[in-house]
């Protein structure tokens, strides 16, 4: 159990780094086709405010603003907020790992006992 707690911050940081790279590398129309997995559409046949957000953000990343607006106009508000939050989470994890491996120099040295 101790090893899991030791490696968890590394796994989390790796996740924070790999997910944006994956989203950038998949084709622009990867999320555009297929059936919706949104619960509001599946159960109630009603589009919620987040419907099309993934496709819209993907198109925003590729500077296709018209298509992004067509999928979900709120993506222009959500994407900057999400980017800042993601960067903050990554920064916090890097700081935690840095503090863990930083040598502790704040402990005072004991004076030598000379008689």
C-alpha positions in Angstrom: 0.0 0.0 0.0 2.9 2.3 0.7 4.2 2.0 -2.9 0.8 3.0 -4.3 0.8 6.2 -2.2 4.4 6.9 -3.3 3.7 6.5 -7.0 0.2 8.1 -7.1 1.5 11.7 -7.5 3.7 10.6 -10.4 0.8 8.8 -12.1 -1.4 11.9 -11.6 1.2 14.2 -13.1 1.6 11.9 -16.0 -2.1 12.0 -16.6 -2.1 15.8 -16.5 0.6 15.9 -19.2 -0.6 13.0 -21.4 -4.3 13.9 -21.8 -3.8 17.3 -23.4 -1.2 15.8 -25.8 -3.7 13.0 -26.7 -6.4 15.6 -27.4 -4.1 17.6 -29.6 -2.9 14.6 -31.6 -6.3 12.9 -32.4 -7.9 14.1 -35.6 -10.1 17.2 -35.5 -13.2 15.3 -36.3 -12.6 12.4 -33.9 -15.3 13.4 -31.5 -17.8 14.6 -34.1 -19.3 11.3 -35.2 -21.0 8.5 -33.4 -23.8 8.2 -30.9 -24.0 10.6 -28.0 -23.2 9.3 -24.6 -24.8 12.3 -22.8 -27.3 11.1 -20.3 -29.7 13.9 -20.9 -30.0 12.8 -24.6 -30.0 9.1 -23.9 -32.7 9.2 -21.2 -34.7 12.3 -21.8 -34.0 13.2 -25.5 -33.0 16.7 -24.4 -29.8 18.5 -25.0 -28.1 19.9 -21.9 -25.8 22.9 -21.7 -22.7 20.7 -22.0 -23.8 18.8 -25.1 -21.2 19.2 -27.8 -18.6 20.7 -25.4 -15.9 18.0 -26.2 -16.2 18.6 -29.9 -16.4 22.3 -29.5 -13.2 22.4 -27.4 -11.4 20.1 -29.8 -12.3 22.5 -32.7 -11.2 25.5 -30.5 -7.8 23.8 -30.1 -7.5 23.7 -33.8 -8.7 27.3 -34.2 -11.9 26.3 -36.0 -14.0 28.9 -34.3 -17.1 28.7 -36.4 -17.5 24.9 -36.0 -16.8 25.3 -32.2 -19.5 27.9 -31.9 -21.9 25.6 -33.8 -21.3 22.7 -31.4 -21.5 24.8 -28.2 -21.2 28.5 -27.8 -20.3 28.1 -24.1 -17.0 26.5 -25.1 -15.5 30.0 -25.5 -16.1 30.5 -21.8 -15.4 27.0 -20.5 -12.2 26.4 -22.5 -10.1 29.2 -20.9 -11.4 28.3 -17.4 -10.6 24.6 -17.9 -7.2 25.4 -19.3 -6.3 27.6 -16.3 -7.6 24.9 -13.9 -5.6 22.2 -15.7 -2.4 24.3 -15.6 -3.0 25.0 -11.9 -3.5 21.3 -11.0 -0.3 20.4 -13.0 1.6 23.2 -11.2 0.4 22.0 -7.8 1.5 18.4 -8.5 4.9 19.6 -9.7 5.4 21.6 -6.5 4.4 18.7 -4.3 6.8 16.4 -6.0 9.6 19.0 -5.9 9.0 19.5 -2.2 9.1 15.8 -1.6 12.6 15.4 -3.2 14.0 18.7 -2.0 16.7 18.2 0.6 15.6 19.5 4.0 18.1 22.3 4.9 16.0 24.0 7.6 16.9 21.6 10.4 19.4 23.2 12.8 22.7 21.4 13.4 23.5 20.5 17.0 26.5 22.1 18.5 29.4 19.7 19.0 30.1 18.6 22.6 33.6 19.7 23.5 34.9 19.5 27.0 
